[in-house]
């Protein structure tokens, strides 16, 4: 299971994500869609730990990815 709770992220001193919440359970499929600049790539980069989370948390199988 993937759980994102109250996620806030800044990239290069610019707020990209503010208060994002998402839960994807086992055997579910989710799509991240939106306009250019909406933060889709930032979410993927945070999941891969290319950036650090400013606040909130990301858990995979109840383990915080930090």
WOMO-V405307 format. One record per helix or strand. SS is the DSSP state (@ for helix, = for strand). FROM is the first residue (numbers start at 1). TO is the last residue. If there is no record, write none. Layout:
SS_FROM_TO, SS_FROM_TO
//
This chain:
=_2_11, =_14_24, @_40_47, =_55_60, =_63_64
//
